[in-house]
Amino acid sequence: MSNSPVPQKLSLAARDLDVVWHPCTQMHDHETIPMLAIERAEGAWLHATDGRSYLDAISSWWTNVFGHRHPRIVAGLKDQLDRLDHIMLAGMTHEPAVALAEQLVRLAPAGLSRVFYADNGSSAVEVALKMSFHYWRNQGRPSRNRFIALSGGYHGETIGALSVTDVALYRATYAPLLFTPILAPSPDAYLGEIGESAQEHAARRLIDMRALLERHAHEVAAVIVEPLVQCAGGMRMYHADYLVGLRALCDEFEVHLIADEIAVGFGRTGSLFACEQAAISPDFMCLSKGLTGGTLPLSAVLTNEAVHAAFYAEYSAGKAFLHSHSYTGNALACRAALETLAIFNDEPVLENNRRLAAHLGQRLLELADHPHVADIRQTGMIAAIELVRERKTRSPFPANERRGLRVYLHGLERGVILRPLGNVVYFMPPYCVTTAEIDLMVEVAIEGIERAVA
């Protein structure tokens, strides 16, 4: 009989750190920052293996719109598993892919009538960029091969999406691999002059955009923007008038408009799609995140008949769009998306969101005069707090002090997931959140801010 000690069973977190490399993470941080081992989730709550529970105040990276394991989506997925899991979408089709495309076309801004599937947000942006460039090539204008993007914008981590991103934290390291966009000044209202309204600032930035198009339209395929909120760049928000004016400029100078609605779509801003608040139709609209209710990866690019027609020809003409992903139009993901859209259709989701957003905005007024809060901004169910060293001058805390990390760690102590973007503390909860849970989120954030600025 052996007398050797019985090896201790490693915790899930310890096993993870032996083998998993996590996204957007300096793994060395986890020598001091706890790795949360989540075993189940329901509604707005995550339940860990150690028995603790955490309020998911950021919807698991903005994907989970109705709460975890929504019964309608779960039931749809179980039903779909008994029918079809996945087939390639080249030369084949299936009911969920067709039905979802029909629903998206019905709900989208007017004129968006064709749906191209991919499997994540960055890939959707890649599709839109390539499709726009390829459109102009098929039209005999290959010199239109550049893109205009907004300063502070973020569109993803793949090479093309990162190329039109202007957040140094993500872009700087890979700059030698990227193409260079033409950057237009952001209409971000926080950057406005003293006394300037968000609407006035947007009008001034449209003058800048006109000047860029006057110089570069002959070489530009498209302008790409995040409508209303530049999310990963710090939850920067701007007036809908900018989108109205931008659509008019793109029409005037004959360039495409790409609306990256990956983070802001599906009710986040108060309407199903952010573009609705400007009553515009982009030439391409990129969707992901909330599309499946946060259950499975899926993305879609919607475009119009004119774009589709530019690719429709005999194969020998060499005009086909041969971009592909193995899991394009996955049946399970499409079914989850269909159930998500059905919930929007059958329940007063947007009406409830407006009530919840009003409550969140009211609670945030407690920070209105805080000496280290330069700005409190909100668009629908997205709200953000700008932490600064000194309110009057808006001088920022040095990034290497990681003040936002202190807020995050305090949130963990109190059972709330807050993951600030640098020194911007934000909220983007699932729509099943209660007013009491909003009160908890704000209370914990205020406590965390006090610790962070001490």
HUCOR-V399422 format. One record per residue. SS is DSSP state (A for helix, B for strand, O for the rest). OMEGA is omega in whole degrees, -180 to 180 (* if undefined). Layout:
ss->SS omega->OMEGA
ss->SS omega->OMEGA
This chain:
ss->O omega->-176
ss->O omega->176
ss->O omega->-178
ss->O omega->-178
ss->O omega->176
ss->O omega->-179
ss->O omega->179
ss->O omega->178
ss->O omega->-180
ss->O omega->174
ss->O omega->178
ss->A omega->180
ss->A omega->180
ss->A omega->177
ss->A omega->179
ss->A omega->-174
ss->A omega->175
ss->A omega->-170
ss->A omega->-172
ss->O omega->174
ss->O omega->-170
ss->O omega->-179
ss->O omega->174
ss->O omega->-173
ss->O omega->164
ss->O omega->-171
ss->A omega->178
ss->A omega->179
ss->A omega->-175
ss->A omega->167
ss->A omega->-180
ss->O omega->-179
ss->O omega->-176
ss->O omega->171
ss->O omega->-179
ss->O omega->178
ss->O omega->-175
ss->B omega->-179
ss->B omega->177
ss->B omega->180
ss->B omega->177
ss->B omega->-179
ss->B omega->-178
ss->O omega->-171
ss->B omega->173
ss->B omega->-177
ss->B omega->-173
ss->B omega->-179
ss->O omega->-180
ss->O omega->178
ss->O omega->179
ss->O omega->178
ss->B omega->-176
ss->B omega->175
ss->B omega->-176
ss->B omega->-174
ss->O omega->180
ss->O omega->173
ss->A omega->178
ss->A omega->-177
ss->A omega->166
ss->A omega->-176
ss->O omega->-165
ss->O omega->-171
ss->O omega->-175
ss->O omega->-175
ss->O omega->-177
ss->B omega->175
ss->O omega->177
ss->O omega->-172
ss->A omega->-179
ss->A omega->179
ss->A omega->178
ss->A omega->-180
ss->A omega->178
ss->A omega->180
ss->A omega->179
ss->A omega->178
ss->A omega->-178
ss->A omega->179
ss->A omega->179
ss->O omega->-176
ss->O omega->-175
ss->O omega->178
ss->O omega->-178
ss->O omega->167
ss->O omega->175
ss->O omega->-177
ss->O omega->174
ss->O omega->180
ss->O omega->178
ss->O omega->174
ss->O omega->177
ss->O omega->-174
ss->A omega->-178
ss->A omega->-179
ss->A omega->-179
ss->A omega->-178
ss->A omega->179
ss->A omega->178
ss->A omega->178
ss->A omega->-179
ss->A omega->-180
ss->A omega->178
ss->A omega->180
ss->A omega->-174
ss->A omega->-173
ss->O omega->173
ss->O omega->-174
ss->O omega->175
ss->O omega->178
ss->O omega->-168
ss->O omega->-180
ss->B omega->-175
ss->B omega->176
ss->B omega->-176
ss->B omega->168
ss->B omega->-173
ss->O omega->172
ss->O omega->-174
ss->A omega->180
ss->A omega->179
ss->A omega->177
ss->A omega->178
ss->A omega->177
ss->A omega->180
ss->A omega->-177
ss->A omega->179
ss->A omega->-179
ss->A omega->-178
ss->A omega->178
ss->A omega->178
ss->A omega->-176
ss->A omega->175
ss->A omega->-178
ss->A omega->176
ss->A omega->179
ss->A omega->178
ss->O omega->180
ss->O omega->-180
ss->O omega->-176
ss->O omega->179
ss->O omega->176
ss->O omega->-172
ss->O omega->178
ss->B omega->-178
ss->B omega->172
ss->B omega->178
ss->B omega->-180
ss->B omega->173
ss->O omega->-179
ss->O omega->-179
ss->O omega->178
ss->O omega->-177
ss->O omega->176
ss->O omega->-170
ss->O omega->175
ss->O omega->-168
ss->A omega->179
ss->A omega->-180
ss->A omega->178
ss->A omega->179
ss->A omega->-180
ss->O omega->175
ss->O omega->179
ss->O omega->173
ss->O omega->-170
ss->A omega->-179
ss->A omega->-178
ss->A omega->-170
ss->A omega->-166
ss->A omega->-177
ss->A omega->-172
ss->A omega->-176
ss->A omega->-180
ss->A omega->-179
ss->A omega->-167
ss->O omega->168
ss->O omega->-174
ss->O omega->177
ss->O omega->169
ss->B omega->-176
ss->B omega->174
ss->B omega->178
ss->O omega->-177
ss->O omega->173
ss->O omega->178
ss->O omega->-175
ss->A omega->179
ss->A omega->-179
ss->A omega->-179
ss->O omega->178
ss->O omega->180
ss->O omega->180
ss->O omega->-178
ss->O omega->179
ss->O omega->178
ss->A omega->-180
ss->A omega->179
ss->A omega->179
ss->A omega->178
ss->A omega->180
ss->A omega->-180
ss->A omega->180
ss->A omega->174
ss->A omega->175
ss->A omega->177
ss->A omega->-180
ss->A omega->177
ss->A omega->-179
ss->A omega->178
ss->A omega->-179
ss->A omega->177
ss->A omega->-179
ss->A omega->-166
ss->A omega->-173
ss->A omega->-178
ss->A omega->-179
ss->A omega->-175
ss->B omega->174
ss->B omega->-174
ss->B omega->168
ss->B omega->179
ss->B omega->-180
ss->B omega->166
ss->O omega->-176
ss->O omega->173
ss->O omega->-177
ss->B omega->172
ss->B omega->-163
ss->O omega->-175
ss->O omega->177
ss->O omega->177
ss->O omega->-179
ss->O omega->178
ss->B omega->-172
ss->B omega->-179
ss->O omega->-174
ss->O omega->-179
ss->O omega->178
ss->A omega->179
ss->A omega->180
ss->A omega->177
ss->A omega->-179
ss->A omega->-180
ss->A omega->177
ss->A omega->180
ss->A omega->179
ss->A omega->179
ss->A omega->176
ss->A omega->-178
ss->A omega->-175
ss->A omega->176
ss->O omega->171
ss->O omega->180
ss->B omega->172
ss->B omega->177
ss->B omega->177
ss->B omega->177
ss->B omega->-179
ss->O omega->-175
ss->O omega->-179
ss->O omega->-172
ss->O omega->-179
ss->O omega->176
ss->O omega->167
ss->O omega->-175
ss->O omega->-174
ss->O omega->-179
ss->O omega->173
ss->O omega->-176
ss->O omega->174
ss->O omega->-178
ss->A omega->-179
ss->A omega->-180
ss->A omega->-177
ss->A omega->173
ss->A omega->-179
ss->O omega->179
ss->O omega->172
ss->O omega->175
ss->O omega->175
ss->O omega->175
ss->B omega->175
ss->B omega->-178
ss->B omega->-178
ss->B omega->172
ss->O omega->178
ss->A omega->-176
ss->A omega->-177
ss->A omega->-180
ss->A omega->-177
ss->O omega->179
ss->O omega->-177
ss->O omega->-176
ss->O omega->179
ss->O omega->177
ss->O omega->171
ss->B omega->-180
ss->B omega->172
ss->B omega->177
ss->B omega->177
ss->B omega->-171
ss->O omega->-177
ss->A omega->-179
ss->A omega->178
ss->A omega->-180
ss->A omega->-177
ss->A omega->-179
ss->O omega->-180
ss->O omega->-172
ss->O omega->-177
ss->O omega->172
ss->O omega->-177
ss->A omega->-177
ss->A omega->179
ss->A omega->177
ss->O omega->-176
ss->O omega->-175
ss->O omega->176
ss->O omega->-171
ss->O omega->175
ss->O omega->-179
ss->O omega->172
ss->O omega->-177
ss->O omega->-175
ss->O omega->177
ss->O omega->175
ss->O omega->179
ss->O omega->-173
ss->A omega->180
ss->A omega->-180
ss->A omega->179
ss->A omega->179
ss->A omega->176
ss->A omega->179
ss->A omega->177
ss->A omega->178
ss->A omega->177
ss->A omega->180
ss->A omega->178
ss->A omega->177
ss->A omega->176
ss->A omega->-177
ss->A omega->-170
ss->A omega->-176
ss->O omega->-178
ss->O omega->-173
ss->A omega->-176
ss->A omega->177
ss->A omega->177
ss->A omega->179
ss->A omega->-180
ss->A omega->177
ss->A omega->180
ss->A omega->-180
ss->A omega->178
ss->A omega->179
ss->A omega->178
ss->A omega->179
ss->A omega->180
ss->A omega->-179
ss->A omega->-179
ss->A omega->177
ss->A omega->178
ss->A omega->-179
ss->A omega->-172
ss->O omega->-177
ss->O omega->-178
ss->O omega->-176
ss->O omega->179
ss->O omega->177
ss->B omega->-178
ss->B omega->-175
ss->B omega->168
ss->B omega->-176
ss->B omega->-176
ss->B omega->169
ss->B omega->-178
ss->O omega->-178
ss->O omega->174
ss->B omega->178
ss->B omega->-176
ss->B omega->-180
ss->B omega->-179
ss->B omega->178
ss->B omega->-180
ss->O omega->177
ss->O omega->-177
ss->B omega->-172
ss->O omega->-173
ss->O omega->-177
ss->O omega->-175
ss->O omega->179
ss->B omega->-174
ss->O omega->167
ss->O omega->175
ss->O omega->-176
ss->A omega->-175
ss->A omega->175
ss->A omega->174
ss->O omega->180
ss->A omega->179
ss->A omega->178
ss->A omega->178
ss->A omega->176
ss->A omega->180
ss->A omega->-178
ss->A omega->176
ss->A omega->177
ss->A omega->179
ss->A omega->179
ss->A omega->-175
ss->A omega->176
ss->O omega->177
ss->B omega->177
ss->B omega->172
ss->O omega->-177
ss->O omega->-175
ss->O omega->172
ss->B omega->-173
ss->O omega->179
ss->O omega->176
ss->B omega->176
ss->B omega->-176
ss->B omega->177
ss->B omega->173
ss->O omega->-172
ss->O omega->172
ss->O omega->-171
ss->O omega->177
ss->O omega->-178
ss->O omega->178
ss->O omega->176
ss->A omega->178
ss->A omega->178
ss->A omega->173
ss->A omega->177
ss->A omega->179
ss->A omega->179
ss->A omega->-177
ss->A omega->179
ss->A omega->-179
ss->A omega->178
ss->A omega->180
ss->A omega->176
ss->A omega->-179
ss->A omega->178
ss->A omega->179
ss->A omega->177
ss->A omega->-175
ss->A omega->-175
ss->A omega->-177
ss->O omega->*
